[in-house]
Amino acid sequence: MTFRKIPRELSLQAITALSWLGLFICQRVQAGFIDPKQTVCIDGGSGCAKLLHNPKFILLGLHPHEWGALFFAALILLCLLQFLRVSELIARILSLALDGAAFLGIIAAMASGYAQYKLIHQICPLCFSLDCLLILIAVVTLFRDSRKSVGPLSHSPQQSMMLCNLFGFAMMALLVLTVRTADRKTYLPQIATVNGEPIYQEELDEEAAPETYTQNLSIYEAEKPILQRLIGERLLENAAKKEKKSVSEYLASKKIPHDGSAASLEMKHNLIEQLRSSAKVKSFLTSPTPPLLAKIPEDGILVGNPSAPIQIVCFSDFECPYCRKLIPVLEAFQKKYPDDVSIIYCQFPLAIHPLALPAAKAAFCAERQGRYEEFHRILYSEGNLTSESLQNAAIKCHLDMTAFNACMNSPEMESKVDRAIQDAKKLGLHGTPHLYFNGKLLTISADIKEFEKFRERILRDRE
């Protein structure tokens, strides 16, 4: 069976158009490499991460999608060059180069399919689209009529290629816009179905984020120092190899003792930092993104300007020793910047603290009489929380003690504290204190300078 030859000019225009589409897909992979939510990968980008962060798939410092972008750009350039009036020899070389590129495209498509099967165990729409494009380009290239010279055509081939490239630009812009405005759930795997209606993996991830964040953060904090140690060891090995020495001999040449003393460890650390400053070190280990506080609990108590640009939601426990250190600093910070900072206190009495629950009830009862802020400050200033502390704090705040005691014993306060505990647990919180700065969960030390750094950063971002 013989195939009908594709006219050369038409084939070159088809290759150019397909290459523009390939450049677009490489751009989407690059976007997913930087931020997985920007791509349309079937698993939200984690498959790409497995490939892109794998040293086996980095060639001469470039990732697969970067080589892909260069490949498609080279195809466009080759197609344009073939429309120039050049000698027969150069024309033949360009034609062979295009044939070679088509052959490389088939190899790349096979390698991509193998990687998807072997490493991520699923088909990625972006990678699959690239594979199809490569095969199409190979078919168009190999079955074009390469013997026919361009010569004088009925219409200008340069004008045709210009229109083809303009079409490529327009299609790329349109596709970028379409992807950014499309519903990403279309591309995500389903984790369950209810009467045919899907529940997507993304929905599960969002719901589980508060629970999994703490676990992922613990893993990150455990892996980070280990990764730094491995990087340091690799830097020392490379430096020693350059001088044709073992690591111990290299350290000895730098007059660093191998006795494990604090002084030798510090000298070794300084040497590693010096080597790192002159080396190309890339770390792909990233801290997990903290979950956002989408809705402020209804029982939160506001202190300060309700329209302040910085809103801190604080989940605390009156019997928590860490809260006793942090809360006074937090209050001082709010007092220092009353126009910029407001605090919403949310009660989260822990089961391990027997007096935390009645203290939370007492705080709600003080808030009912408009004295929460004063009552709150007195309780946190107590050395050890006792049953008498609650009564003494109420007296110091000049509360109506009859109304206060009735409030403490009311079912309403019981349900209110229970609701506050459930609100905290829904966020995946297990301890105290926890602070959300404008909805973002942040870990911060009890140092007002640290709070001021966050304030400057947030206000700078708002400008």
HELIX and SHEET records of a PDB file:
HELIX    1   1 ARG A    8  ILE A   34  1                                  27    
HELIX    2   2 PRO A   36  GLN A   38  5                                   3    
HELIX    3   3 SER A   46  LEU A   52  1                                   7    
HELIX    4   4 PRO A   55  PHE A   57  5                                   3    
HELIX    5   5 PRO A   64  LEU A   81  1                                  18    
HELIX    6   6 GLU A   88  ALA A  115  1                                  28    
HELIX    7   7 GLN A  116  ILE A  120  3                                   5    
HELIX    8   8 PRO A  125  LEU A  142  1                                  18    
HELIX    9   9 PRO A  157  THR A  181  1                                  25    
HELIX   10  10 ARG A  184  TYR A  187  5                                   4    
HELIX   11  11 GLN A  201  LYS A  242  1                                  42    
HELIX   12  12 VAL A  247  SER A  253  1                                   7    
HELIX   13  13 ALA A  262  SER A  277  1                                  16    
HELIX   14  14 PRO A  321  LYS A  336  1                                  16    
HELIX   15  15 ALA A  356  ARG A  368  1                                  13    
HELIX   16  16 TYR A  372  SER A  381  1                                  10    
HELIX   17  17 SER A  387  LYS A  396  1                                  10    
HELIX   18  18 MET A  401  MET A  408  1                                   8    
HELIX   19  19 PRO A  411  LYS A  426  1                                  16    
HELIX   20  20 ILE A  448  ARG A  462  1                                  15    
SHEET    1   A 2 GLN A 190  VAL A 194  0                                        
SHEET    2   A 2 GLU A 197  TYR A 200 -1                                        
SHEET    1   B 5 ILE A 301  GLY A 304  0                                        
SHEET    2   B 5 VAL A 341  GLN A 347 -1                                        
SHEET    3   B 5 ILE A 310  SER A 316  1                                        
SHEET    4   B 5 HIS A 434  PHE A 437 -1                                        
SHEET    5   B 5 LYS A 440  LEU A 442 -1                                        
END                                                                             
